[in-house]
Amino acid sequence: METIHLTCIRCPRGCQIDAVVDGGQVVSITGNSCKRGEVYAQAEATNPVRVVTSSVPVVGSAMHHMVSVKTAGDVPKSKVFDVVASLKGVTVTAPVAIGDVVVSDAAGTGVDIIATRSA
Amino acid sequence: MTVNYDIVVIGGGPAGLAAAIAARDAGCASILVIERDRELGGILNQCIHNGFGLITFDEELTGPEYAARFEKLALEGGIDFMLDTMVIDVSSDKLVTAVSQAEGMQFIQAKAIVLAMGCRERPRGALNIPGYRPAGIYSAGTAQRLVNIEGFMPGREVVILGSGDIGLIMARRMTFEGAHVACVAELMPYSGGLKRNIVQCLDDFGIPLLLSHTVVRIEGQKRVEAVVIAEVDGHGKPIPGTEVTYPCDTLLLSVGLIPENELSLTAGVELSPVTRGPVVNEVLETKVDGIFAAGNVLHVHDLVDYVSQEAAVAGRNAAAYVAGSLEENGVSVPVTATDGVRYTVPQSIDPERMPDELTVRFRVGNVYENRYVSVYLDGDRIYHRKRMIMAPGEMEQVVLKKAELLAHPGLASITFKLEEA
């Protein structure tokens, strides 16, 4: 049995959560104020995940040099730097719309990187 | 030539957009938003990280996505925009003077104004750090703009002074772009940013947060070569002998945000020495008739969702003012902040005119554990709720009910304070 102390990152409240792990299984979660915290603690204690955000150069846009991007969902925390590396050298061409796929299946995570602004 | 609008909103960031949308939806048909940038959205455009919109949209959006949603609503019609246009003066009779390269000087007469100019970062000059003025010292927000909007990296070996949220966010951002962030030094014994940003921006990357530490010297004449960091005592004074030199080429400053109220002052708006924003009543109207304020120009927020909520209130009330339905009762009960509560917004309430539920936002002056937030109507305690932890970096709020205030005829004072168990 091991108790992991966590600060929830799902909202600004930052609940202090204790997750008790036994044999790789989370057996209890306390301190969270909502369901999001439970989901976060469950993942954080076993397989932590993050959303990665960055920006890439855009060509052909009158207004913008860069387009901001994010992973379309959570990726394993251990893969964050691989996901960041998958953006190296990537440029996009205007027009770009929010939600356009910039990199598909980033670093083998099965998660796409998508544009978060239009240009 | 002077053009006329019912409502002029100064600033097209999250506050300005929410105010304009709410005013339109409340029935005002003559609204102008003036924005100095070439695009709407304000600072959200460079805040490319996620975590916005959990309250408004029940999902975690990035800044540009949050801005785009409000921009879309604003562009649905009924609101005019002037972009790339800088307001240089607002008079107390609500004449707005603006300049732009395309149109030159323009005069706009408003019936009501919503101030939504946001805030700016406290600069190095406010800190009295000895040393030369080498290249490589940036406010965290400037670095954020360079990296995310312009596509430039300000440096490779980075020290960050101040643990405000932008500094924490930039610690992670610079790390993603290949820089090494040696540490974040914070003068206070607690972080100025949100707890979640300590976790996901520093802890995730092993970046140390040095509480009760500050930069005592910047070395380098043409370019930053190193900064010297020392521990400070309980009065914020550096402790001799604790200095550590960090070789670096970049120092980022995340040492506070200041509401940008130059225009409010030209209009004769009274400012609070604590928030550095306008003093407002329960309809978010300043001491100047028909001039309202919301968002970071009113008081610095942690969360854009609350900026949007607050600005919508200001926009609706500006529309009601123009329509003549914002009746004045001449009653204004002062809200006093004391015993650990630094300020409240609003600073006064008319119980007759307030909505059925009114959100009062406030900040505390220190880190407090297991204290009660109490609200007194004169001597009568009507709210007494325990908070596990409160910190200056995290805004608090209490919802006051109109019925409770009306149950105290002749109410003279409303007091917000912290109490021990």
Interface residues (C-beta under 8 A of the other chain):
Chain A: T7 C8 I9 R10 C11 P12 G14 Q16 R50 V51 V52 T53 S54 S55 P57 M63 H64 H65 M66 S68 V69 K70 K77 V80 V84 I98 T116 R117 S118
Chain B: R38 E39 N45 I48 H49 N50 G51 L54 E60 L61 T62 G63 P64 E65 A68 V147 N148 I149 E150 G151 F176 E177 L194 K195 R196 I198 V199 Q200 D204 D302 L303 M388 E394
